[in-house]
Amino acid sequence: MRWMMGEGGGHYCSKKTDDLCGDVCGQESSQVSCIPRTRCILRGLDVKTYIFLFAVVPMCIFGIYMYGQKISYFLRPLWEKPPKPFNVIPHYYNEDVSMENLCRLHGWGIRAQPRRVYDAVLFSNELELLNLRWRELYPYITEFVLLESNSTFTGLPKPLVFKSNREQFKFVESRLTYGTIGGRFRKRENPFIEEAYQRVALDQLLKIAGISDDDLLIMSDVDEIPSAHTINLLRWCDDIPSILHLQLKNYLYSFEFHVDDSSWRASVHRYQSGKTRYAHFRQSDDLLADAGWHCSFCFRRISDFIFKMKAYSHYDRVRFSHYLNPKRIQKVICKGDDLFDMLPEEYTFKEIIGKMGPIPHSYSAVHLPAYLLENAEKFKFLLPGNCVRE
């Protein structure tokens, strides 16, 4: 029949086809129904396309898997705006200046009697830093309040480290309110939920400790250490802000690696019954400059680094198992690199690029906690030039 024939008497394909398979269909009409469409398409590709499909595309997928987090952090300025700037309050201090003059320099009055001060912390395993913190603040604290759980924020069981080492802290025993709380051990739960649960329990422990209205309450992690003279200033001065964040010098691994001065989560509150809640986020716009030290991952032992990497709220940063290799961790510490191989968490490209790479070594041990320098041999691992860990 003529309608089945082409003009030249060849075979004719009645099915509509795209350009790619047209030649195949036109030449082999008796077999075209047996050729899967995918195979038909592949037969029409050239070598460059094969290279793209089987080499370039897999490499791109692998690159995103390996470096997707870095790409996301580098592009942060495009998808997240910086927070509102703080109202930074200049901080005046010299040991030879009277408290009356120091309060006046800050625009505050002087009290007839100092306020009572409560220092409350959630404790995990930071024994050395807790010792430094309490020795630094001891002269000005009315009550030390410590809550310990048998669970990490990520739901892992942990020993009651403070309870087992309580003998080390006899010097605060008469002023210590200590409590424990059982973990909920919820699998695959957001770790910030467990953290919030423990902070609510700390609110209850503060009431047991006897806190009352207008007492000062320090809200900060163990490794966020306010300086003694800062707390003394705030307890003596009148008319201070009801909530005041503390700007702390930011260190990593030890006081050898000074990152910046942008730590702000630590805060001091004038306590109000029924209103003050223990938290670790921004609660006001006021920030007191140069008010202490934040020493993150400042541990004596490699095993403590590994424990915290698996236990704290940002455990998802451990994306590969080799991050927990002790030899790698030791190398990272001495170099001043990031344990999680992350880019700086900043809001502008200028700041991100400026902080990329290892943290410069610092050889200054000036204006550090007094007890640290008085016991330099005991805390040698926190001082410049001593990056090797046990």
VOGU-3710 file (C-alpha; in Angstrom, 3 decimals, decimal comma):
1> mrwmmgeggg> 0,000/0,000/0,000  1,386/3,399/-1,034  0,574/5,174/2,231  3,063/2,920/3,978  5,870/3,844/1,606  8,130/6,896/1,536  8,769/8,868/-1,612  11,819/6,832/-2,408  10,112/3,562/-1,702  11,758/3,204/1,710
11> hycskktddl> 10,195/2,511/5,035  8,038/5,167/6,686  7,399/5,610/10,386  3,896/6,744/11,253  4,755/7,562/14,907  5,786/11,088/15,832  9,380/11,180/17,010  11,818/13,825/18,207  14,783/14,846/16,079  17,203/12,747/18,078
21> cgdvcgqess> 15,617/9,415/17,158  14,241/10,385/13,770  17,070/8,793/11,784  16,920/5,572/13,731  13,192/5,324/13,265  13,423/6,135/9,574  16,089/3,544/8,881  14,957/0,695/11,040  11,197/0,868/11,283  10,881/-2,851/11,798
31> qvsciprtrc> 13,060/-2,703/14,889  12,282/0,689/16,371  9,489/-0,600/18,568  12,008/-2,927/20,204  14,466/-0,163/21,074  13,712/1,475/24,460  13,480/5,228/24,284  16,399/5,695/26,720  18,658/3,525/24,596  17,524/5,415/21,545
41> ilrgldvkty> 18,488/8,713/23,152  21,867/7,418/24,350  22,737/6,245/20,841  22,358/9,838/19,686  24,760/11,380/22,245  28,306/12,405/21,468  31,447/11,759/23,552  31,376/15,171/25,294  27,869/14,546/26,529  28,882/11,133/27,889
51> iflfavvpmc> 31,760/12,761/29,790  29,387/15,336/31,231  26,821/12,733/32,328  29,176/10,145/33,773  32,066/12,287/35,044  31,119/15,904/35,630  27,655/15,326/37,136  28,842/12,689/39,684  31,747/14,943/40,639  29,334/17,831/41,239
61> ifgiymygqk> 27,097/15,631/43,397  30,127/14,415/45,377  31,362/17,998/45,795  27,991/19,129/47,154  27,970/16,170/49,564  31,481/16,949/50,802  31,404/20,734/50,775  27,709/21,638/50,781  27,924/22,940/54,342  30,841/25,203/53,446
71> isyflrplwe> 29,023/26,485/50,393  25,955/27,222/52,516  27,967/29,100/55,153  29,888/31,066/52,553  26,607/32,191/50,991  25,114/33,099/54,370  25,168/36,862/53,624  22,707/36,150/50,805  20,118/34,280/52,890  20,449/35,690/56,403
81> kppkpfnvip> 20,594/39,269/57,619  22,859/40,266/60,532  21,140/40,777/63,898  20,362/44,224/65,231  23,530/45,863/66,621  23,942/45,999/70,395  24,047/49,183/72,381  27,635/48,744/73,571  28,347/50,274/76,986  32,006/51,325/77,490
91> hyynedvsme> 33,625/49,478/80,384  35,865/51,437/82,771  38,149/49,706/85,237  41,372/50,179/87,112  42,136/48,627/90,471  43,246/52,017/91,838  39,973/53,799/90,973  37,245/53,879/93,631  33,973/52,041/93,064  32,074/55,320/93,359
101> nlcrlhgwgi> 34,054/56,805/90,484  33,718/53,635/88,388  29,930/53,634/88,756  29,818/57,342/87,883  31,925/56,768/84,748  29,289/54,277/83,573  26,484/56,742/84,268  25,241/54,783/87,294  24,863/55,630/90,959  26,488/53,892/93,924
111> raqprrvyda> 24,559/51,675/96,364  24,835/51,719/100,131  25,124/47,904/100,099  26,061/45,551/97,229  23,423/43,282/95,735  23,516/39,549/96,314  24,826/37,582/93,304  23,836/34,087/92,129  25,940/32,205/89,590  23,926/29,418/87,920
121> vlfsnelell> 25,294/26,904/85,383  24,363/23,702/83,595  27,317/21,338/83,974  28,560/18,673/81,580  32,236/17,748/82,048  34,255/21,011/82,107  35,976/20,474/85,482  39,023/22,682/84,833  37,001/25,601/83,501  34,486/25,320/86,346
131> nlrwrelypy> 37,389/25,558/88,781  38,728/28,679/87,035  35,261/30,228/86,911  34,435/29,709/90,560  37,900/30,812/91,747  37,565/33,999/89,684  34,075/34,843/90,952  34,328/33,465/94,502  34,753/36,768/96,386  31,515/38,229/95,001
141> itefvllesn> 29,098/35,287/94,724  26,376/34,759/97,336  25,392/31,308/96,058  26,785/28,987/93,412  24,021/26,994/91,708  24,886/23,963/89,585  22,574/21,520/87,815  23,871/18,252/86,375  22,075/15,661/84,254  22,832/12,017/83,520
151> stftglpkpl> 22,087/12,805/79,870  23,746/14,957/77,248  21,661/17,361/75,168  21,816/14,754/72,395  20,332/12,039/74,599  23,549/10,120/75,320  23,991/8,744/78,858  26,760/10,433/80,847  28,179/10,006/84,349  27,562/12,634/87,021
161> vfksnreqfk> 31,038/14,111/86,658  30,657/16,904/89,210  29,207/14,571/91,817  32,211/12,273/91,411  34,647/15,193/91,740  32,840/17,293/94,329  35,811/17,059/96,692  37,743/19,399/94,367  35,266/22,176/95,137  35,227/22,178/98,924
171> fvesrltygt> 36,029/25,883/98,863  32,446/26,663/97,703  30,620/23,945/99,651  29,085/26,332/102,169  27,665/28,417/99,304  26,705/25,644/96,889  23,237/24,534/95,775  23,691/21,366/93,734  20,979/19,474/91,884  20,678/16,565/89,482
181> iggrfrkren> 18,056/15,795/86,864  17,315/12,604/84,966  17,544/12,752/81,201  14,577/11,894/79,001  16,694/9,960/76,454  14,479/10,755/73,464  16,028/9,325/70,312  16,415/11,595/67,278  14,915/14,559/69,131  16,168/18,078/68,498
191> pfieeayqrv> 18,919/18,529/71,153  17,777/22,078/71,879  14,588/20,608/73,383  16,575/18,670/75,987  18,690/21,759/76,629  15,573/23,871/77,226  14,185/21,166/79,529  17,304/21,349/81,694  17,266/25,149/81,793  13,677/25,097/83,086
201> aldqllkiag> 14,839/22,755/85,852  17,603/25,248/86,672  14,921/27,901/87,245  13,441/25,668/89,950  16,846/25,062/91,513  17,411/28,824/91,751  14,238/29,167/93,814  15,491/26,431/96,131  18,769/28,356/96,422  16,794/31,347/97,760
211> isdddllims> 17,100/33,926/95,005  14,833/36,961/95,425  13,890/40,160/93,599  16,733/42,501/92,584  19,429/39,896/93,254  21,869/39,597/90,374  21,742/36,364/88,377  24,584/35,356/86,046  23,310/33,332/83,083  26,172/31,801/81,125
221> dvdeipsaht> 27,728/28,483/80,201  30,623/27,175/82,282  33,130/28,266/79,630  31,760/31,840/79,537  33,574/33,380/82,496  32,777/36,947/83,601  35,714/38,795/85,136  35,599/39,333/88,895  35,802/43,131/88,635  32,821/43,125/86,205
231> inllrwcddi> 30,584/41,345/88,708  31,816/43,527/91,566  30,992/46,630/89,527  27,456/45,447/88,762  26,649/44,460/92,332  27,711/47,880/93,690  26,274/50,170/91,008  22,675/51,384/91,060  20,419/51,842/88,021  22,192/49,227/85,893
241> psilhlqlkn> 20,083/47,713/83,047  17,682/45,001/84,195  19,235/42,664/81,587  22,816/43,248/80,509  24,732/41,042/78,082  28,470/40,661/78,586  30,953/41,008/75,743  33,620/38,358/76,270  36,955/37,789/74,580  36,451/34,725/72,397
251> ylysfefhvd> 39,105/31,964/72,599  39,285/28,486/71,079  41,123/25,460/72,593  43,144/27,678/74,974  44,107/31,294/75,591  46,638/30,933/72,774  43,972/31,255/70,066  42,103/34,548/70,350  39,292/34,404/67,786  37,630/37,799/68,333
261> dsswrasvhr> 35,718/39,812/70,942  32,236/38,983/69,719  30,962/36,533/72,349  27,729/38,002/73,791  25,457/35,193/75,085  26,518/35,551/78,720  24,223/37,909/80,626  23,514/39,367/84,065  19,919/39,901/85,226  18,322/41,809/88,041
271> yqsgktryah> 16,050/38,982/89,135  12,261/39,426/88,989  10,013/36,712/90,441  7,703/35,186/87,855  9,428/36,998/85,000  13,111/36,034/84,878  13,738/32,773/83,017  17,107/31,115/82,592  18,062/31,249/78,910  21,054/31,396/76,590
281> frqsddllad> 19,899/33,677/73,798  19,657/37,420/73,217  17,340/39,051/75,740  18,231/42,744/75,519  20,100/45,296/73,384  22,606/46,332/76,074  26,142/44,911/75,972  28,920/45,711/78,461  32,291/45,769/76,675  35,315/43,648/77,659
291> agwhcsfcfr> 33,642/41,810/80,538  35,457/38,458/80,655  36,497/35,400/78,640  34,822/32,683/76,591  37,114/29,673/76,153  35,386/27,136/73,906  36,616/23,526/73,698  39,284/24,307/76,287  39,869/20,761/77,535  42,881/18,998/79,001
301> risdfifkmk> 42,228/15,626/77,324  41,455/14,570/73,758  38,720/12,288/75,109  36,885/15,368/76,432  36,975/16,937/72,961  35,432/13,794/71,468  32,767/13,640/74,176  31,675/17,234/73,630  31,666/16,898/69,841  29,139/14,070/70,194
311> ayshydrvrf> 27,231/15,505/73,135  26,497/19,185/72,587  23,590/20,762/70,750  25,469/21,157/67,447  26,439/17,473/67,199  25,178/17,469/63,587  28,424/19,217/62,662  30,206/15,861/63,026  29,393/14,924/59,435  32,142/12,313/59,016
321> shylnpkriq> 33,459/9,751/61,504  37,100/10,695/60,894  36,382/14,064/62,553  36,579/12,151/65,864  40,008/10,663/65,167  42,306/11,639/68,103  45,331/12,274/65,861  43,274/14,577/63,652  41,900/16,452/66,677  45,399/16,986/68,083
331> kvickgddlf> 46,622/18,297/64,741  43,652/20,668/64,453  44,217/22,036/67,979  47,882/22,876/67,440  47,178/24,453/64,073  44,218/26,516/65,281  41,877/25,058/62,667  38,167/24,261/63,018  37,259/20,874/64,541  34,290/20,529/62,195
341> dmlpeeytfk> 36,041/21,896/59,079  33,538/24,766/58,918  33,765/28,288/57,594  33,387/31,233/60,000  29,790/31,939/61,022  29,612/35,551/59,896  27,096/37,756/58,095  29,253/39,543/55,508  31,617/38,232/52,846  34,326/40,536/54,186
351> eiigkmgpip> 34,156/38,984/57,664  33,952/35,430/56,325  36,990/35,847/54,068  38,891/37,732/56,785  38,488/34,863/59,267  39,095/31,965/56,886  42,034/29,718/57,694  43,729/28,918/61,017  43,434/31,284/63,984  46,689/33,234/64,492
361> hsysavhlpa> 48,730/32,212/67,529  48,771/34,688/70,405  51,637/34,886/72,873  49,918/37,221/75,310  48,874/35,984/78,738  47,930/39,442/80,008  44,535/40,133/81,644  43,628/36,454/82,099  41,951/34,942/85,200  44,234/35,398/88,202
371> yllenaekfk> 43,892/31,804/89,408  45,066/30,570/85,999  48,343/32,481/86,234  48,824/31,667/89,910  48,540/27,966/89,029  50,191/28,062/85,610  51,740/24,606/85,891  48,397/23,003/86,740  46,642/24,769/83,852  49,576/24,733/81,456
381> fllpgncvre> 47,422/23,385/78,603  45,442/26,655/78,579  48,480/28,919/78,142  50,308/29,872/74,917  52,806/27,339/73,592  51,169/24,257/75,107  48,817/22,850/72,484  49,615/19,138/73,001  46,807/17,423/74,948  46,734/14,324/77,103
//
